[in-house]
Amino acid sequence: MCGIAGITGTADSVDTAACIRSMTRRIAHRGPDAEGFWQEQGTALGHRRLSIIDLSDAANQPLEDASGRYVMVYNGEVYNYQQLRSQLQPHYAFRTQSDTEVVLAAFIQWGAEALQHLNGMFALAIWDRLEQRLLLARDRLGIKPLYYYQHGDKLLFASEIRALLASGLVPRRLNEAALVDYLTYQTVHAPHTLVEGIRMLEAGSWASWQAGNFEQHTYWDIASCRQRVVQDELPAIRQQLRQLLLQAVSRRLVSDVPLGAFLSGGIDSSAVVALMASASEQPVNTFSVVFEEKSFDESPWSAMVAQKFNTRHTPILLKPRDFLFALPEALAAMDSPSGDGINSYVVSKVTKEAGITVALSGLGGDELFAGYPVFRQWMQLQSRKWFWKVPQLLRQGTGQLARSLLNNHKTDRLHELITLQQMDFVHAYPVFRKLASQASIGRLGGHLPLQHNAVASMLAPKSSAIAAAPQLSQVSIGEIASYTQNVLLRDTDQMSMAHALEVRVPFFDHELVEYVLGIPDVYKYPHSPKQLLVDSLGELLPPEIVHRPKMGFVFPWSQWLRQELRPLADTAMQQLARRNILDGKQLLHIWQRFLQKDKKINWLNIWALVVLENWLDQNGF
């Protein structure tokens, strides 16, 4: 895992060497083990290395092939690199044992088609010195980030937004459409960012740049990737699923540095640990955050799983105030503002301090196996589709009645759902994940482009492919393409890499994803928590884990914002009000309503504004 940066097409007046060093310096936390640069006229590549596979200096980057024609910088891991190396051995003289060189050799041999051969998480750039052409690529599920900025003949790219800003070549202008997206969902959906002109290369995409011409291509799409499941018997589906799960976990055990797993004691993390124990000859290192507060302490279940699989278990005792004390550092680690992520920062910090460099996570189990409430809610709506045949005027009346009876922050979203013109996934799903309504954002900033909805814009071109999928898979597609890629995976990357910790997510092995999305609803419907996953693993999961109550970090953020965090939040709200980005008077009015415990003001929306101001301040806006 690493940090990459590059620049090409600069004029003679630009000090390219100084720019690339500024960019890589800004992402030094991503790679503390080595720093490297490559440069020729108008083009430069930079790299910060976190050594995982082949720890020798020979595997440092930027990496050139033997001919000197190709130069690559790469962030991530390709898990099937050893098999690919065997295939490529007759065509390429390898000089290292790294997966990096295998990826470079694959591109030399197959061009962009090499992406179809790679199984892993990655963001990469390859410069062809002969053709003066740059290739950028990102993994299928968008696990590793890659941002770019193009202006005229000039192109910059990096693992993080702040590296691009550090170049001095990117104007600090706020993207107002992205600001609406952030206020609505507490994140900005790819390809957009809060900085006008900076874009994120989308998951499953590659792009080429040559002589100022930028072309983007899609090589894998979550909406149309699913396999046709040929098994028509549940036992056969369970068997195939277990094999794919074991394969996904086994692939992610390759490492030349200490490796472990996050273990909460929930179904997903317990499944990962169980499969690790099945695939490994050595005891698995597991790490659990435990609390004295019984309301969110999961230690009885994590200890049970650790004992069953004889892991080297490390319980890490934390108190809620540890999260409060970590807030300034966590906010500083945010490359892209997010209403979430503090938990990931603290857990990554204590795991790294325990001596682990690579950790496997259960992230993705809920998305694939219908673990979130949104799956059940969507199926319930399907059984009530008749309601949307009622004239819209009558439904608007129902929505107004709901607003008057349910005096809380959820009523705007309910009203919007009730008054939809049609009840299909592409129209309904963008409403499910909203944390602020168009009306409430309009009161904060009437000048903003309120009609733009990033999730709807993303799903609309995929509508036919999504509609052809099973109902539960439609929700999985929506979750992965929006919330998971743009909140969970992004937060996991920026918060873990703040501590130079690599997090691997076996549930997002693309072969597993393709298979699960093709499974009919009749085998997946959530009668009990993630039943298909549980039944496929059979005896591996203790029954107590399966039937335990779902918990997690449920800290008193509302109380903290009114008490312990009030000075920090008040300062942020005052500063944000003075910026004239939003209606300052209305902003402070909302803050006061929250302090007075107005039920219509959700703490999440207040916290998002505090995070936004912190990000603007840190990045010089």
N, C-alpha and C positions, 0 to 999 in steps of 0.2 A: 504494500500500500504506500502511496507516495503523493506528491504534489507536482503538477506539471504546469509549464507556462511556455508561451512562444509568441513571436512577433515576426511578421513578414510584410514586405511591400512598403517599407518606410523610406522616406526621403533622406537624402544625404545629410540634411540638417539635424536629423534625429540621432541622438547618441544611443544606438541600439544596445550596446553592451551595458550602459547604465540602466536602461529601461528593464532589461531582462533580469538584472540583479535586484532591482527594486521589487519586481514582481515575485521572484522566488523568495526573497527575504520575507515578504508578507505572508507566505505560506510555509515558513520554516517549521512550524509545529507539525505539519503533516509528514515531514521526513527528517528526523534528527540525525540519521546515520551517515548521510553523505549529501554533498551538493555538487552539481555538475552543470557545465554550460557548453554550448556549441554555437559557433557564429561564423557567418560569412556575410558579404555585403548585403545589407538590407534585411537579413533574416537571422534570427537567434532563437535557440531553444534552451530552456532551463528546467532543472529537475531537483527535487528534494526527495531523498530516498529513506523509506522505512524498510529495512532489509527483512525479508520473510523467507525467500527461496534463493539458494546460492548466495551465501553471505559474503563471498569474496569481492574484492575491489573490481575484478574483471566484469562483474555484472552491474557496475554503476552505470548511470545514464547521464546524458544522452548516449544512446548506443548506435554505433555505425556498423553496417555490414562490411565484409572484407573488401569489397570493391570501392567503398567510400561513396557510393551513389546515394544510399538511403541512410537517413538518420531518424531515430525514433525516441520519443519520450512517452512513458506509459505508466498508468496508475491502475493497480488492480491485481487480480489473480485469474489466470486461466487454468482451470483444474484438470483439464485433459491434455496438458502440455506434453506429458511424457509419451502418450500415444501419438500425438501429432509429430513429436520429434522423431519417432521411429519412421513415420511416413515420409518425413522431409529429409531424413539423413542422406539418401542417395543424391539429393539435389543441393544440399547446403552443408558447408563445413562449419560445424558448431565450435565455438571457442569458449562457451560458458555452459553451466548447468541450469541457467535461469529460464523461467517461462517467458521472460521478456524477449530473449533472442529467438525463441520458438515462434512467438507472435510475429516478429519482424520477418523471419524466414517464410512464414505462411503467407504474408502479404506479398513478398517478392515472388513466390511461386504462383499464387492464385489471384493476386489483386484483391479488390474489395470482396470477392467471393470467399475470401478467407474467413470473413465474419460468420459465415454459415457453419464453419468448422469449430468455432470457439465455444467452449462451455465455461462461463465464468462471469465475473464482474469486472468491468474495465472502462477506462476512458483513455484514448491514445491519440497521438499525432505522429505522422510519418512525413518527412520532407524528402522529396525526390529532387536531388540536386541537378540532374540532367534535364528534366522537364520543368524545373522550377515550379513544382506543384506540391501543395500541401493536402494531406488527407487527414480528416478528423473522424473519430468513430466512438460510439458509446454502446454499452451492453444493452441487451434486449429489455431488461426490466428497469433500467435506469437506476441501478444501485450506486454507480459511481458518477459524480457530476462532471460536466464540462461546459464552460461558458465561453462565449466569443463576442467580439466587437468588430464590426467592419465599417470602415468609412473610406470611400474612394478606393484606392488600390491597397489600402492598409488593412491588415487583419491581425488581431490579437486574440489569444485564447489562454485559458487557465482553469485550474481546478476550482477556483473560488472567485467570486465577484471582486473581493477586496484586492486580489492580485492585479486584476485589470485596472482598477482605480489607482493602484500604486504606480502604474506605468507613467502617469502624468499625461497620457494621450487620450483619455476618455473623459468627456465633460460630465460634471456631476449635475445631471438634470433628472428630476423625478418623473417617472412614467405614471401619468394620472389614471390610465386604464388599469394598470397593475395595482395602483393604490386602492381602487374600488375592489379589485379581486382580493387584496389582502384584508380589507375591512369586512368583506363578505365571508371569507373562508379562513382567515388568519394565516394565509400563505399566498404565494403568487405561483400560479400554475405555469409550467413550461409551455411554450418556449420563452415566455416573458419574464422580466425581472423588474424590480422597482427602479432600476436605472435605465433611462431612455437610451436605446441603442445597444445595450447589453442583452444578449439572448442566451438561452440554454439550449444546447443541442438536445433534441428530444430522444427519449429512450428508443432503442432499436433503429437508430439512424446513423448514417455516415454522410460526410460532406467533403467536397473537394473545392479547393481554391487555387486558381491559376490566373495570373495577370489581372487581378481584380474581379474575376468572375467566380461567384460563390454558388455552388449547386448542392442541394441536399436531397438525399435518397433514403427511403425506408426499406430496411431489409427484414424487419420482423414487427408484427403489430399484434398487440394483446387482443384486439377485437376479432381477429380472423385467424389466430394461430392454433385454435383448438384442434385436437385429433378427433377423428370419428372413432368412438369406442365400440369395437367390434364385439366385445364380450357382452352377452345378454343375460349372464347369470351373476348374481351378487358375489358368490365365492370367488369367481374368476377375477372380478373387478378388484376385490379386496387383495387378492394375491398379487396382481399386477401393481397395485398401488403400493403395497408393502415393499416390493422389489424396487420400485422407483424411489421411494423414500430412503431406503437403505443405500441405494446408489448415490443419491444426492448428498447424504451425510458423509459417506465414505470418501467421495471426491474432495470434500472440504476439510479433510484431516491431513492433507499434505502440507507440511510446514517444517522449516529448519529452525524455528524458534518456539518457545513454550506456547502451548495451545490449551484452551479450556472452553467452558460453556457457561452462559448465564442460566441459572436455574431458579425459577420462581416457585416451582411446584405446581404450576398450571399445566394444562394438557399439552400445550405446544412446546414449552421448554423441556418438559419431562419426556416428551416423544423424542426430541433431538438428543437428549442425554442417553435415553434407552438405546437409540440407534447407534450413537457413538460407542457405547459399551459393546454393542454387538459387532461393530466393525473394527474395533481396536484391540490389540493384544496387551496394551498398557492401561492401567487405571486412568479414568478420565478426571481431569481437573474441573471442579464445578465451583461456582461462586454464587452466593445468595445474599441479597440485602435483607436483613432482619430488623425488626422493630420491637421495642418494649410494648408499644400500643397494640393491643390485641385486635383492634378494629381493622387494621390493615397489615398485620404480621402474618406472613405465609410460611414461617420457618417449620411448623410441624410437617407440612407437605413436602417442602424441599428436602428436609432431613430424611423423610421416608423414601424419597426417590434416590437420594445419595446412598442410603444404606442398602437399598435393593440392588443397586448396580456397583456397590463397593467403590465409589468415587473418592478421590482426594478432595474432600469438601471443605470449603472455607466460608463459614457464615460471617457476614460483615455487619456489625451492629451500627445502625444509624438512627438518629433522632430527627424529627421533623425540622428542628432548628438547624441541623446540618445543611438542609436544603436552602434554608434562608441565608445562611452564611456563604453558601456557594453561589448565590444569585449574581453578584457582580462579575465573577469569573465566567459564569455560564452566559450571561448577556454579552460579555466581550467575545465569547467564542462563536457567536451567531454571525455567520457570513451572510445569511439571508434571514430576515426576521421571521419568527414563528411564535405562535401562541403556546407551543408545546416545547419539549426538548430538555427541560431542566432535569427531569429524572434521568434521562440518558446521559447527561453530562456527569452527574454524581456517580452513577453506577459504573460508567467507563473509567472515571478517575480512580475509584477504589480498586477496580479490577486491574488496572495498569500498575498501581502501587503494589499489588500482590505479586507482581512479576510476570504477568501474562501479556503477550503481544498480539495474540490472535484469539478471538472469542466467537463461538457459534451462538446464534440467537434463534429463538422460536418465532421471530417476526414473520408474518405471512400465513400462519395457520388459520387465523380468523378469516382472512380474505379468501382463502381457497376452500375452506370447509364450513362456510356459513356460520361463523362464530359470533358475528356482530348482530345486535338487535335489528339493524337495517334489513337484514335478510328476511326475518320473520315479518317485519312491517311491510316489506314489498309483497310478500306472498299474501298477506292479509288484504292489501289494497287490490290485488288481482281478483280476489273473491268479491270485491265490492265495486267493480268497474262500472256497474249499472248507474252508480251515483253520478258519474260524469256525463251521462246521457240526459240528466236533468238540465233544463235551460240555465245558462250561466247566471242570469239575473237572480234566479231563485237560490243558486249556490252562493252567490255573493251575499245574499241575506243570511244564509246559514253561517258564512264566514264572519259576518259582522256580529252575529249572536255569540259565536264562539269567543270573539274578542272581548265582548262585554262580560261574559261569564268566567273566562279564564284570564284573570288579570296578571299575566306573567310574560316573560320575555319570549315565550314560544308561540304566542298567539299570531304574530305576523307571519311566521312560517306556515302555521296551520291554515291561515286565511289564503296564503298564496297557493298552497297545495289544493285546497278546496275549489279555488276559482281557475285552475288550469283549464285551458281550452280542450286539451285531450290528455287522457291518462295512458301514456306509454313511458317507457324507461327514459328515453332521451329528454323528455320534458319534465318528468317527475324527479329523477335522481338529483339534478342540480339543486333542488329545493331541500332534499334530505340533509345535505351536509352544510347548509347555510348556518352561520352563527350570527348574522345580522341581515335584516331585510333591506330591500331596495329603498323603502320608505325611510327607515332609520338612518341609512347612509346619506340619503338626500337631505335630511335635516342637518347633517354634519357638513355636507359639501354639495350644495345644489349645482355648482358649476362643473362637477365631475361627470364623466361619461357613464351615467348610471345604467344605460340600457345594455351595456356590454356584460355578458356573463361568461367567464372563461371556461367553466365546466361545460356549459351548454355548447359553446363554440368548439370545444374539443370533441365532444361526443357526436355532434351533428353529422360530420362527414363519415362517421363509422356507423350510422344508424341502421343501415341494412344488415351489416355484419353482426351487430349487437342483437338485433331483432331475431336473427336466425339461431341464436344461442339459447340453451335452456334458461328458464327464468332465473334460477339461482346463479348461473354463470354470468348472466347479464349484470347482476349486482357485483359479482367478483370482478368483472371487467371494469365497471365504474369505480369500485373501491381502489383497485390497483392503479388505474390510470390517473386517478385524482388524489384522493386522500393519502394512499400509501406512498406513491412516488413523490408527491409534492409536500408531504408532511413527515411521515414516519421514516422513510428511507433518507430523505434529506437531513432530517434532524439526527438520525443515527450516524450519518457520515460526518456532519460538522461537529457533533458533540464527542464522538469517539476519536476522531482524528485530532481534536484539540489536545488529546493525551497520547497521540501516536499509537492508538489501539485499532487494530483491524477487526471489523465485525463481519462475519460471514453468515449468510441467510439461506440455509438449505431448502426451505420451503419455496424459494424463488429460483430453484433450478428450472430452466426453461422447459426441459423435457417433462418434468413433473407438472408444471403449470399447464402445458398443452394437453396433457392427459386428463387432468382433473376438470378442466373447463369443458371437456367433451362428455363428461359423465352425466347422464340424464338426472333430472330432479328427483325422480322416484327413489334413487339410491342415495341422495344427498340431503333430502329435506330434514331440517333440524328438529326432529322430535326430541332429541336429547343433545347435549353439547357435542358438536362436531362428531356425530355418531359414526360416519363413514371412516374418519381418521382413527377413531378409537377402535372400531371393530377390525380395521385392517391391521392394527398393531397387536391385536389379540392379547396374549398373556403379558406382553411387555409392560403395559401400564397397570399399576395397582388400581383396583376399583375405587379406593378412597380418593384418588386423584381425579378420576372421571366425574364423580358425583359431588365433589366439594363445591362450596359456593365460590363464584367468581369474585376475585378481590382486585387489588392493585393499589397504586398510590392515590389515595383520596385525601389529600391534605386540605386544611382549612384556608384556602386561598382567599375566600371572601373576607374572613376575619383578618387575615394577615394584611390585606390591602387597606383595611380600615384601621389597623393598629400598627403592627411591627413595620410593615412596608409603606405606611402612609407618607412618611417624609419623602421617600424615593418616588412614590407614585405622584404625589402632589407636585414635586419639582418637575417631573416629566410632563405632567398635564399642563402646567403653567408655561413651560418652554414650548410645547407643541402648539398651544393656543397662540403664542406670539409669532409663529412661523407664517401664518396666513395661508397655510395649505388647506386647512379646514376652517370652519366657522368657529373662531376662538370662543366667542360668547356661548354658543351652543355646547361646545366641548366642555367648558367649565360647568355649565348647567347640568350636563349629564353626570359629571364627576360628583357634584353636590348631591344629586338625586341618589347616586349609588351610596354615598356616605350616609344618607338618611334612610338607607335600606329599602329603596323603591324596588319592588319585585320585578319591574319591567326592565331593570338595568342589570344585565348579567355580568358577573365578575370577569368572565372570559373576554368580553368586549373591552372592559377597562384595561385588563392586562395587555391585550393586543396593542392598545394605544400607548401604553408605557413602553413596551418593547419597540414599537415603531420609533418613538422619540429617541430612545437609546441608540437604535441603529443609525438614525439620521445624524445624530451627534457624533458617533464614533467614525462615521464615514465622510465627515466634512461637508454635509449638506447645509 
